[in-house]
Each structure stands twice: as structure tokens, then as C-alpha cells.
Amino acid sequence: MDNMVDDKKVNQVVEDGKGHDPEGTEGKGYELPLLLFAGFRTLIDRLHAELARQGHPDACPAHGFAMQAIGVHGATASEIGRRLGVSKQAAGKTVDRLIALGYAARTEDPDDARRKLVRLTPHGFDALRRSAVIFDELRAEWAASLGARRLRSLESDLRAVVPTEAFRLDAAGWMSGS
């Protein structure tokens, strides 16, 4: 596969031996973010494969972030863009796609007739409800594989080093440098 990497391609600017731990007691610094991201990607890919089996074949990770940005009460395209860390235009394209797929709808803002709100449809809420259940199932699989105590410890350790404000929806904008 073209999108796979091997040891020779990962962090190829690092000199051979730099950061090398001959006793194998410590990992390489660049491996930690890659392992964390690979864990994230594994969970998200498995989530979307299961969502597809459960009636949401067109849902993708960007849609999940956007539906979270829309929230329970709805939001304007500008608000969605700010929450996602992307331009209003980029948010608008994502919203248009969510509407075309039946996950969201534009409605009048009851507080301001000049504004349009984007709201989740029952289909959108269904995708989010199913996602929550699937994430619980995936977590249970990790607990079975690692052991429940080790998984709780991993989660606790990550909470200790990840600031609360890091739980944000702007991953797409952040990764693209927006």
C-alpha cells in the first residue's frame, strides 16, 4: 500500500543511532505521537466500518467532528467553522454534505430571522448515538486485550498529561494549519 510507512521512512531525518536505546527500555521520541495517532486512527476506522454496517455508509470522521460542532441545539455555519478551526466556507461545504446525506438540515433561527441554523436530523442523532455505543464496544475490546486495569491506567495517565482544553473539535483545521 502506498500510504504505509516502514522503519526507513519514519522520521528519516533522524541520524541512525540518534535516540537509540540499546537496552530497549525507552522508545524513540517520534514513536509516541505516531502510536497515539495510530491508536486513534484504528479506533476511528473501526468505528466507521461498523457505522457503515449499521446504516451509515457515507459517514466519515470529518462528519463526526462537524456533527459534534453542530451540537444538540444547532449552530450557524460561522459557529461551526470556529468550532472546527476552519473557514466559514469550508464549514459550509461540510454542512452541505451533511445535509445531502440527511444528517443535518438548515432551519430558521427562532431568535433572529436573518440567521440560519444548522440542526441535526434524527438520522444525524442516530449516527451519534450509534457511535457512542460502538466506542464503548471498542473500549471493551481494548480492555479485554490489555486488561481493564491497564486500560484504566493508560486513560488516567493520558488525562494527567493532556490538558482539559485539548478536548477540541478543531483537529482538521489544526492538522491543515488553518
VEXVEX-260488 format. One line per field, with one value per residue: residue number from 1; x, y, z of N, C-alpha, C in turn. Coordinates in steps of 0.1 Angstrom, whole numbers, plus 5000, padded with zeros to 4 digits. Layout:
N
n = [NUM,...]
nX = [X,...]
nY = [Y,...]
nZ = [Z,...]
caX = [X,...]
caY = [Y,...]
caZ = [Z,...]
cX = [X,...]
cY = [Y,...]
cZ = [Z,...]
// end
This chain:
178
n = [1,2,3,4,5,6,7,8,9,10,11,12,13,14,15,16,17,18,19,20,21,22,23,24,25,26,27,28,29,30,31,32,33,34,35,36,37,38,39,40,41,42,43,44,45,46,47,48,49,50,51,52,53,54,55,56,57,58,59,60,61,62,63,64,65,66,67,68,69,70,71,72,73,74,75,76,77,78,79,80,81,82,83,84,85,86,87,88,89,90,91,92,93,94,95,96,97,98,99,100,101,102,103,104,105,106,107,108,109,110,111,112,113,114,115,116,117,118,119,120,121,122,123,124,125,126,127,128,129,130,131,132,133,134,135,136,137,138,139,140,141,142,143,144,145,146,147,148,149,150,151,152,153,154,155,156,157,158,159,160,161,162,163,164,165,166,167,168,169,170,171,172,173,174,175,176,177,178]
nX = [5008,5005,5002,5014,5040,5074,5101,5124,5113,5100,5104,5128,5148,5162,5193,5210,5210,5207,5190,5188,5182,5199,5193,5166,5148,5135,5113,5116,5114,5098,5081,5060,5039,5032,5023,5001,4985,4981,4966,4943,4935,4930,4908,4889,4887,4877,4853,4839,4837,4820,4798,4790,4781,4759,4741,4750,4767,4780,4791,4819,4850,4853,4827,4817,4831,4820,4793,4794,4802,4780,4761,4736,4717,4720,4737,4752,4767,4791,4797,4801,4823,4842,4843,4853,4877,4881,4876,4846,4836,4847,4835,4808,4808,4811,4788,4769,4773,4766,4739,4731,4734,4716,4720,4719,4700,4691,4676,4653,4664,4650,4654,4665,4656,4672,4692,4704,4701,4720,4709,4709,4695,4671,4684,4711,4714,4710,4733,4752,4744,4747,4775,4785,4778,4793,4819,4820,4820,4844,4862,4858,4869,4896,4901,4897,4919,4942,4938,4916,4925,4950,4942,4925,4945,4962,4944,4941,4967,4970,4951,4964,4985,4975,4961,4929,4917,4925,4906,4891,4873,4887,4905,4908,4912,4935,4954,4957,4968,4952]
nY = [4988,5022,5042,5033,5032,5024,5014,5027,5049,5064,5093,5101,5120,5118,5110,5078,5058,5080,5088,5062,5033,5011,4991,4988,5000,5024,5041,5056,5091,5102,5081,5080,5101,5090,5064,5071,5085,5064,5046,5062,5064,5037,5031,5050,5042,5016,5022,5036,5016,4999,5016,5019,4993,4995,5011,5036,5043,5064,5081,5099,5106,5134,5142,5134,5150,5175,5171,5170,5196,5210,5203,5198,5218,5231,5253,5281,5284,5299,5296,5269,5266,5281,5264,5241,5250,5259,5277,5297,5290,5265,5251,5255,5239,5213,5212,5214,5189,5172,5178,5169,5142,5137,5141,5165,5197,5228,5255,5280,5305,5308,5331,5350,5361,5366,5349,5316,5284,5254,5222,5190,5161,5135,5113,5121,5123,5096,5085,5096,5085,5058,5058,5063,5040,5021,5031,5024,4996,4992,5001,4982,4960,4968,4968,4940,4931,4944,4943,4953,4969,4979,4994,5013,5026,5035,5054,5071,5080,5094,5114,5128,5140,5153,5183,5196,5215,5205,5188,5192,5202,5209,5195,5189,5215,5222,5203,5209,5234,5256]
nZ = [5000,4992,5012,5035,5060,5066,5088,5077,5065,5084,5102,5088,5088,5111,5124,5120,5149,5166,5195,5200,5220,5234,5253,5251,5268,5266,5244,5211,5207,5186,5181,5200,5195,5170,5177,5194,5176,5157,5173,5177,5150,5144,5161,5151,5124,5127,5140,5119,5100,5113,5117,5090,5085,5101,5088,5081,5058,5045,5063,5076,5093,5095,5093,5118,5136,5127,5132,5160,5164,5155,5174,5201,5201,5177,5153,5137,5104,5106,5134,5135,5118,5134,5157,5145,5136,5110,5079,5073,5048,5043,5064,5055,5032,5043,5059,5038,5027,5048,5049,5024,5028,5047,5074,5086,5087,5074,5092,5103,5125,5156,5172,5156,5126,5105,5105,5097,5111,5115,5121,5136,5122,5128,5117,5119,5147,5152,5141,5158,5183,5178,5174,5199,5213,5198,5203,5230,5228,5214,5233,5253,5239,5238,5266,5271,5257,5267,5294,5319,5341,5332,5309,5322,5336,5316,5304,5326,5329,5305,5308,5328,5315,5293,5287,5298,5281,5256,5245,5219,5189,5166,5151,5123,5111,5126,5119,5092,5093,5094]
caX = [5000,5013,5000,5020,5054,5083,5111,5133,5107,5095,5114,5141,5159,5170,5205,5210,5215,5203,5178,5188,5182,5204,5187,5152,5139,5127,5110,5120,5105,5089,5072,5049,5028,5027,5015,4989,4977,4977,4956,4932,4931,4925,4895,4880,4885,4868,4840,4833,4834,4807,4787,4786,4773,4746,4732,4756,4779,4786,4797,4833,4855,4850,4813,4815,4835,4811,4780,4796,4802,4766,4756,4722,4709,4722,4747,4754,4779,4802,4800,4806,4837,4851,4845,4862,4890,4882,4869,4831,4834,4850,4824,4797,4809,4808,4774,4762,4775,4758,4725,4728,4734,4704,4725,4716,4691,4691,4664,4653,4668,4639,4658,4669,4651,4682,4702,4700,4708,4721,4705,4710,4682,4671,4695,4723,4714,4712,4747,4760,4741,4754,4789,4788,4777,4804,4831,4820,4823,4858,4869,4857,4878,4909,4902,4899,4932,4952,4934,4908,4933,4960,4935,4922,4958,4965,4935,4944,4980,4968,4944,4974,4995,4967,4953,4915,4913,4929,4895,4885,4868,4893,4916,4910,4918,4948,4963,4960,4974,4942]
caY = [5000,5035,5050,5027,5036,5014,5020,5035,5061,5072,5103,5098,5130,5115,5102,5064,5057,5090,5084,5047,5028,4997,4981,4987,5004,5036,5042,5068,5102,5103,5070,5083,5107,5081,5054,5077,5087,5051,5041,5070,5061,5024,5032,5057,5034,5005,5029,5039,5003,4994,5025,5016,4981,4998,5020,5050,5040,5076,5089,5099,5112,5149,5144,5132,5163,5185,5169,5175,5211,5215,5202,5195,5230,5237,5263,5287,5280,5306,5290,5255,5269,5284,5252,5231,5256,5260,5288,5296,5284,5251,5246,5254,5227,5202,5213,5210,5174,5166,5180,5160,5128,5136,5142,5179,5205,5243,5259,5294,5308,5314,5343,5360,5357,5368,5338,5302,5274,5240,5213,5176,5154,5122,5104,5126,5119,5082,5082,5099,5075,5045,5060,5062,5026,5014,5034,5016,4983,4992,5003,4969,4952,4971,4963,4926,4928,4950,4942,4965,4978,4986,5004,5025,5033,5043,5066,5080,5086,5104,5126,5136,5148,5160,5194,5196,5222,5198,5181,5202,5197,5216,5186,5191,5228,5222,5195,5215,5246,5267]
caZ = [5000,4992,5024,5047,5062,5073,5097,5070,5061,5096,5107,5081,5090,5123,5121,5126,5162,5175,5202,5201,5233,5232,5262,5248,5279,5262,5229,5204,5209,5175,5181,5209,5187,5160,5183,5198,5164,5151,5181,5174,5137,5145,5167,5142,5112,5131,5142,5107,5094,5120,5114,5077,5086,5108,5081,5079,5050,5040,5074,5077,5105,5094,5096,5132,5142,5123,5139,5174,5164,5154,5188,5203,5198,5164,5152,5124,5097,5112,5146,5131,5113,5145,5165,5138,5133,5096,5074,5071,5035,5045,5072,5047,5023,5052,5062,5026,5025,5059,5045,5013,5034,5056,5088,5091,5079,5077,5098,5107,5139,5162,5178,5146,5113,5094,5106,5095,5120,5111,5131,5133,5119,5135,5111,5125,5161,5152,5139,5171,5193,5174,5176,5214,5216,5192,5211,5243,5225,5211,5245,5259,5232,5243,5279,5270,5251,5275,5307,5323,5349,5323,5301,5331,5340,5304,5303,5337,5326,5294,5314,5336,5306,5282,5293,5296,5269,5244,5240,5210,5176,5155,5146,5109,5109,5133,5111,5079,5096,5093]
cX = [5009,5012,5006,5034,5061,5093,5121,5126,5102,5107,5128,5152,5167,5182,5204,5216,5211,5190,5177,5189,5186,5198,5172,5143,5131,5125,5117,5110,5095,5078,5059,5037,5023,5019,5001,4980,4972,4966,4943,4926,4924,4910,4885,4877,4875,4854,4833,4829,4821,4796,4782,4777,4759,4738,4737,4769,4787,4793,4812,4837,4851,4836,4810,4819,4825,4798,4782,4796,4788,4759,4741,4713,4711,4732,4747,4766,4792,4806,4806,4821,4846,4853,4854,4875,4892,4874,4853,4828,4836,4839,4811,4797,4806,4794,4765,4762,4766,4743,4722,4727,4723,4708,4721,4706,4693,4677,4664,4657,4656,4641,4662,4666,4661,4692,4696,4708,4709,4718,4706,4696,4682,4681,4708,4725,4716,4726,4755,4757,4748,4769,4793,4788,4789,4817,4832,4825,4838,4866,4869,4867,4893,4911,4904,4914,4943,4950,4927,4917,4943,4953,4931,4934,4962,4957,4938,4957,4978,4961,4954,4983,4987,4958,4938,4911,4918,4917,4887,4881,4876,4905,4919,4917,4932,4958,4967,4966,4965,4942]
cY = [5012,5043,5044,5032,5024,5021,5029,5048,5070,5080,5101,5108,5127,5106,5088,5064,5068,5087,5069,5043,5013,4987,4980,4991,5017,5036,5055,5079,5104,5092,5073,5089,5097,5070,5059,5079,5074,5045,5048,5065,5047,5024,5039,5049,5022,5011,5030,5026,4998,5003,5022,5003,4984,5009,5034,5048,5053,5085,5088,5106,5127,5151,5143,5145,5174,5184,5173,5190,5217,5214,5199,5206,5236,5248,5269,5282,5286,5299,5276,5257,5272,5272,5242,5237,5257,5273,5286,5288,5269,5244,5245,5242,5214,5201,5209,5195,5167,5167,5170,5146,5126,5137,5155,5186,5219,5247,5274,5295,5314,5328,5354,5355,5358,5356,5324,5293,5261,5232,5199,5171,5142,5112,5108,5122,5104,5078,5085,5089,5062,5046,5058,5047,5018,5018,5026,5002,4982,4993,4989,4959,4955,4967,4948,4923,4932,4946,4955,4975,4986,4997,5016,5033,5041,5056,5076,5088,5097,5116,5134,5144,5156,5171,5193,5203,5216,5190,5191,5195,5201,5208,5189,5204,5228,5215,5201,5229,5258,5275]
cZ = [5000,5004,5037,5048,5068,5081,5090,5066,5072,5101,5101,5082,5103,5119,5127,5139,5171,5182,5204,5216,5232,5241,5260,5259,5276,5247,5224,5205,5198,5175,5189,5201,5176,5165,5188,5186,5158,5160,5178,5160,5137,5150,5157,5129,5115,5134,5129,5099,5100,5117,5100,5077,5093,5101,5079,5071,5045,5051,5074,5089,5106,5097,5111,5140,5139,5131,5154,5174,5162,5168,5189,5199,5185,5164,5138,5117,5103,5125,5144,5127,5125,5154,5158,5134,5118,5092,5073,5058,5036,5053,5064,5037,5031,5055,5050,5024,5036,5055,5034,5018,5044,5071,5094,5082,5083,5082,5101,5122,5146,5169,5169,5132,5102,5094,5103,5105,5113,5123,5127,5131,5128,5130,5117,5139,5162,5150,5151,5182,5191,5177,5190,5218,5211,5199,5224,5240,5221,5223,5253,5253,5237,5257,5280,5266,5261,5290,5312,5332,5341,5315,5310,5334,5328,5302,5314,5334,5315,5299,5322,5327,5295,5289,5289,5283,5256,5238,5232,5197,5164,5149,5131,5105,5115,5124,5098,5081,5094,5106]
// end
